[in-house]
Amino acid sequence: MEFKYFDIPGVVEILPRVFGDVRGAFFESFSTQKMEAAGVIGNWVQDNQSRSDRGVVRGLHFQKPPYTQAKLVRVAAGRALDVIVDIRRDSPTYGRHISVVLDSERFNMLYVPEGFAHGFTALEDNTLFLYKCTNYYAPQAEGGLLWNDPALAIDWGVQTPTISAKDQILPTLAELESPF
Ligand SMILES: Cc1cn([C@H]2C[C@H](O)[C@@H](COP(=O)(O)OP(=O)(O)O[C@H]3O[C@H](C)C(=O)[C@H](O)[C@H]3O)O2)c(=O)[nH]c1=O
């Protein structure tokens, strides 16, 4: 298992060791011991899975305190462009984003700390997106950021995505009153 770090502290990409053979492939998708050794620490209480076809954008979402979630995200099938935005008000990288392609060949994962908005583009049909969360779903605490806010300068890899009505009216970074 390899770990890559970014110029935004706390964000970690995990590259598991994938064992391929004539039958297919095997990898350990989660190990508390190995993850905590790399700084991927959380009380994981809920697993989610979504399926999206190519061109779907979901996000940018977060949950407000006291229901803040850190996430550990990966794809089990397909490929996704995962995007996270630092919305911690006192962070020197406030408003900066990191984007990482998650695929079902390397089975790479991304650890999204608390204080980030999260979203992704499905780059292939039948992209199965799996993620662990450190807090339960709390719809009353849902928050979001407009995916195509020019101030974020995010290249989602798609111009006219399939996106929920709810996500199309999320606030811009300038309008956001970040709770972090
Ligand atoms: C997130 C969630 C949703 N739901 C229900 C609520 C809706 O009836 C339905 C679809 O929810 P939503 O449209 O919010 O799903 P996504 O747009 O994929 O939301 C997720 O997308 C981005 C990428 C994220 O990082 C978040 O984890 C999450 O917000 O599932 C639940 O029952 N439990 C949950 O934890």
Ligand as a Chemical Component Dictionary entry (heavy atoms), coordinates in Angstrom:
data_LIG
# 
_chem_comp.id                   LIG 
_chem_comp.type                 NON-POLYMER 
_chem_comp.pdbx_formal_charge   0 
_chem_comp.three_letter_code    LIG 
# 
loop_
_chem_comp_atom.comp_id 
_chem_comp_atom.atom_id 
_chem_comp_atom.alt_atom_id 
_chem_comp_atom.type_symbol 
_chem_comp_atom.charge 
_chem_comp_atom.model_Cartn_x 
_chem_comp_atom.model_Cartn_y 
_chem_comp_atom.model_Cartn_z 
_chem_comp_atom.pdbx_ordinal 
LIG C1  C1  C 0 -25.820 11.060 0.960  1  
LIG C2  C2  C 0 -27.011 10.242 1.354  2  
LIG C3  C3  C 0 -28.181 10.293 0.635  3  
LIG N1  N1  N 0 -29.258 9.528  1.022  4  
LIG C4  C4  C 0 -30.462 9.585  0.185  5  
LIG C5  C5  C 0 -31.051 10.978 0.051  6  
LIG C6  C6  C 0 -31.615 11.003 -1.341 7  
LIG O1  O1  O 0 -32.960 10.567 -1.332 8  
LIG C7  C7  C 0 -30.789 9.977  -2.115 9  
LIG C8  C8  C 0 -29.773 10.614 -3.036 10 
LIG O2  O2  O 0 -29.053 11.539 -2.257 11 
LIG P1  P1  P 0 -28.153 12.625 -2.966 12 
LIG O3  O3  O 0 -28.826 13.146 -4.186 13 
LIG O4  O4  O 0 -27.690 13.606 -1.915 14 
LIG O5  O5  O 0 -26.912 11.702 -3.430 15 
LIG P2  P2  P 0 -25.531 12.285 -3.996 16 
LIG O6  O6  O 0 -25.735 13.484 -4.856 17 
LIG O7  O7  O 0 -24.787 11.135 -4.537 18 
LIG O8  O8  O 0 -24.807 12.802 -2.682 19 
LIG C9  C9  C 0 -23.495 12.410 -2.324 20 
LIG O9  O9  O 0 -22.664 12.981 -3.277 21 
LIG C10 C10 C 0 -21.415 13.505 -2.911 22 
LIG C11 C11 C 0 -20.414 13.083 -3.946 23 
LIG C12 C12 C 0 -20.951 13.241 -1.544 24 
LIG O10 O10 O 0 -19.759 13.298 -1.248 25 
LIG C13 C13 C 0 -21.933 13.033 -0.482 26 
LIG O11 O11 O 0 -21.552 11.908 0.285  27 
LIG C14 C14 C 0 -23.320 12.865 -0.900 28 
LIG O12 O12 O 0 -23.903 14.135 -0.731 29 
LIG O13 O13 O 0 -30.114 9.185  -1.123 30 
LIG C15 C15 C 0 -29.212 8.697  2.111  31 
LIG O14 O14 O 0 -30.191 8.017  2.431  32 
LIG N2  N2  N 0 -28.057 8.653  2.852  33 
LIG C16 C16 C 0 -26.950 9.397  2.516  34 
LIG O15 O15 O 0 -25.906 9.303  3.223  35 
# 
loop_
_chem_comp_bond.comp_id 
_chem_comp_bond.atom_id_1 
_chem_comp_bond.atom_id_2 
_chem_comp_bond.value_order 
_chem_comp_bond.pdbx_ordinal 
LIG C1  C2  SING 1  
LIG C2  C3  DOUB 2  
LIG C2  C16 SING 3  
LIG C3  N1  SING 4  
LIG N1  C4  SING 5  
LIG N1  C15 SING 6  
LIG C4  C5  SING 7  
LIG C4  O13 SING 8  
LIG C5  C6  SING 9  
LIG C6  O1  SING 10 
LIG C6  C7  SING 11 
LIG C7  C8  SING 12 
LIG C7  O13 SING 13 
LIG C8  O2  SING 14 
LIG O2  P1  SING 15 
LIG P1  O3  DOUB 16 
LIG P1  O4  SING 17 
LIG P1  O5  SING 18 
LIG O5  P2  SING 19 
LIG P2  O6  DOUB 20 
LIG P2  O7  SING 21 
LIG P2  O8  SING 22 
LIG O8  C9  SING 23 
LIG C9  O9  SING 24 
LIG C9  C14 SING 25 
LIG O9  C10 SING 26 
LIG C10 C11 SING 27 
LIG C10 C12 SING 28 
LIG C12 O10 DOUB 29 
LIG C12 C13 SING 30 
LIG C13 O11 SING 31 
LIG C13 C14 SING 32 
LIG C14 O12 SING 33 
LIG C15 O14 DOUB 34 
LIG C15 N2  SING 35 
LIG N2  C16 SING 36 
LIG C16 O15 DOUB 37 
# 
